[in-house]
Amino acid sequence: MSNASTPESGIMIQLDGVTKRYPNQDRAAVNELSLSVKAGEFVVFVGPSGCGKTTTLRMINRLVEPTAGTIWIDGEDVTHVNADLLRRRMGYVIQHVGLLPHLTVADNVAIVPKMNGVAQGERRERAEEMLSLVGLDPAQFGARYPRQLSGGQQQRVGVARALAADPPIMLMDEPFAAVDPIARKMLQTEFRRLQKLLKKTIVFVTHDIDEALRLGDRIAIFDSGSRVAQFATPLEILTNPADDFVSEFVGSGAAVRRLSLLTVGDIIRRDGIRSPEPMVNPITVFPDATVQEALEQALTLRAPGISVVSAEHGTVEVSLQQLLLAAADTAEAPV
Amino acid sequence: MSTILTGRSSGSQVSASLWMLPAIAGSIIAGVFVYISLATLDSIEARALDAATILGATREHVGLVAISTVATILIGVPLGILLTRRAARRISPAVLAFASGGQAIPSIGVLVLLAMLFGVGFWMAVVALVVYALLPVLRNTMVGIQQVDPSLIDAGRGMGMTRGMVLRSIELPLAVPLILAGIRVALILNVGVATLATFTNAGGLGSIITTGIVLNRLPVLVVGSLLTIALALLVDWLAGVGERYLRPRGL
């Protein structure tokens, strides 16, 4: 179909020159987009509305058929395979959840396994397992109908349903946008933990840059011309925005927001900084605490600095001033 | 008739009213039979109102309603589904206009026209009833499918359902309450309109009413009318019970 070569191994999703042009529209909704997502990576598409991020997502499972270009999934050109079968290999979560109101929660979760011909007993087990995974007690919620659940609970079921067939890929279109802010934060935290556990390849669409920075391993920032302005790690985007559009989209306070992405361990490992003289009553933190958390604790307790305890470096004392300056100088978190 | 009649809401006040209709219908029927057995009837009245005549007319009436309603469902529901498919969206207004026309024409007109064109008899009356009752079933089926939340269809497609699976496991189950409401309207319409079938020699309770009018016997006319009303109430009640049990749970 296309001259693009097969993606190298370890790439789960690759888009090569993918274009979507709707009839009677001058501008392409997505224009010649190429990007790749590594296996197990959490990639977030973020941008203003109309930037083509959702269209791009929907082209990956071919709910929108690309006008031109090639889409590779796990080394296979899927541009012309059976779209229904392709979609059963990917979890799909949308903002409106889309639970079928006439099916119980457990039956909703078991939809894709049922389509795949999994026997009933096994389906039930699978559904219960998935519900537990997303923090819903199957005994309590399995037999309920979707309208008997809160918005946050419904989206948990939506995630469980997308995970039920154990697809290597999850596509998520603003999944947490419609739930209230407290439930959203919980869902984000838990989902991030879940992804670390299950190692799914995730493409996640949002218009909320804070959500993108909190969740993504890498973030693709789309500008209004459906161009990817920058595709990089959260820290890289905050530290070195590619252009004015990116820095404006990220908004003010980038330097402060970076503090929540760096851990105290990053700082002491990279810079080897030490307080010149012993401090009076520093607070003790673990190396995996973020700089923001350490700062919050130190300011609350009026401590002059922090004392980091790690096996690698022993006990290291760092003053608040050193911590902040070092954080500002640290561009990239070492892996 | 362009409004869409929705199913009745479920709840405790429904279960109270659930037994109202059969109670009223039962008292009407009981009253009619008490009246017939107690009143002094002349020979014409007695012949028009003997048990065999009444039972025969009722049986004919129920037959007309049952067969025409089944035919209406068999035509209206699949046609309604077909007209909501993407390929047929363009012709659906025309078909709806035809169905509306069938209903806008006075029922007696449809009957007489069909009788003039195709002759008289039971089956001709069934055809006329189907033409007349098609609209509510057709329209409610279409609206029932069209009102399904598009995000549910998106979710279904996104999970890998084919269009047929989306129709079977999302669109149709969610359209069931509206389809049932349309069928209920068709049933009630048919009970009433079937009284006119007597004019095309198709029998039914209408023949008792007509006998009363033609022979100027008020008791016969009233008995025929009351039995029709009682039948309509019973049919409505049965349809309501059916709606309660066939409507998908969770809605």
Interface residues (C-beta under 8 A of the other chain):
Chain A: N61 L63 D84 L85 L86 R87 R88 R89 Y92 I94 Q95 H96 V97 G98 L99 L100 P101 H102 L103 T104 I111 V112 M115 Y145 P146 R147 R161 L171
Chain B: D149 S151 L152 D154 A155 G156 R157 G158 M159 G160 M161 T162 M165 S169 I170 P173 L174 P248 R249 G250 L251
